Amino acid sequence: GNAHQHRYHVALAKLRGREKRRENVEKKDREGAAKEYDVPRGGWFERVSCPHYAAEVLLYVGMCAVACGSGFGAGGIITGAPGFGPAAAATRTAPMLASVAANLALAARRNHEWYLRHMPDYPKGRWAMIPGIL
């Protein structure tokens, strides 16, 4: 997740910098801030508007999986101490994962709607963050 998140942040940054140096004929139909942006392409951008958000959710899923697999301290499992083990770890990490995913889903939806509203040439078949879901 971390490598993908970085990759897509870099891609977005390069688009903005490149657009300041060149004129794009397709942008004549755009207004305001939309003239400064280009449509991101390649990789996960072909399916979703915010692949960097999807990658961050994936990163948190991985952290939760590691935490649940380790039981937040396997020593507690061996000694029989309460509050350890995969079920307890899932109880601790699930709210974190849910809040991160919900926050990024809202942001992705807003970004996606902005793209569609301000960029007539934006691909209509893209999803906001997760293909087939959001």
N, C-alpha and C positions, 0 to 999 in steps of 0.2 A: 503494500500500500504506500509506503513512504517514498519509494523510488518513482512510482507512478504520479503521486501527488507533486513531487518536485518537477517531474518532466512536464506536466501540464501547466504548472505555474510559470515555468520558463517559457513554454510555448506562447502563453498569453502575453507575457512581458515583451517577448520579441515581436509579436504582432503589433502592439501599440507603438513601439519604437520604429518599426519599419514603416508603418502607416504615416508617421510624421514626415518621412523622407520621400514618399512617392504619392502620386495622385491616382486614384482609382475611379475610373469612369462610372462603374456601377453605383458609386456612392452619391451621385448627383440627386438621386431620389430620396436620400436620407436627410434628416434635419438634426440640428444641434449636435450633441455629444456623439451621436451615432456615426458622424462623419470621421471621427477619430479612430474608430474601431474597424477591424476586418473580421470576417467570418472565420473562426478557428477551424482548421481541417487536420485530418490525420489521426490515427490511433482511435482512442475512445471518443474523440470529438465527432467521429462519423455517426455515432449512435446517440450521444448525449451532449447537452449544453455545458454541463459542469462535471467533467470527469475528475477534476481535482477534489471535488466534494465526495464523489463516489469512492475515490481512493482513500480519503481520510476515514470514511466509514469503514472501509475494508481494514485499514490500519487498526481501528478500535476493535473490530471483530477479532483480529489477530491477538491483540493484547488481552481481550477477554478470554479467548481460547487458551492462551498460555496461563493466565491466572487460574482458570478453572482446572486445567490439567495439573497445575502444581498444587492446587488446593490452598493457595496462600500460605504456604508453610507446611510441607508434608510432615514435619516433625510432630505437629499436633495430631495428625492421623495416627501416628505410631504410638504416641502416649495416650491417645484417647481423649485429648482435650476437646471441649466443645467449641464450635465455631470454626472448625477447619474442615477441609475436604471440598470436593468439586461443587456440591450443592450450596454450601455456604459461600464459596467464591462466586458462584453464579448469582446468588442473592445480592452480593456486594457490587458486582460489575454490570449486571443487567440495567439498572437505572442509569448508569453512566453511558452505556452504549445507546440506550433509548433516547436520552436527552441530546446526545451528539447527533444521532441520526435524524431526530425530529428538527433540530435547529438547522442542520445543513439541508434537509429536504425543503424547509420553508425558504431558505436563501436560494436554493437551486431553482425553485418554482418561480421566484421573483426575477431572477436573472434570465431564465428562459422566456418568461413573458415579456421582459424588456427587449430581448433580442427580437422576438416575433413582432412586437409593436413598432420598433424603431428601424428594423432592417428588412426591407421588402425582399431582399435576396437571401434571407436566412432560410436554411433547409427546414421545411415544414414537418418532415418525418422524424426529427430528433425528439428525444425525451429530455426531461429536465436533468435527471440524475441517474435513474436506474431504468434501463430499457424494459418496456412492457409493464412497468409499475408506476413510475413517476417521471 
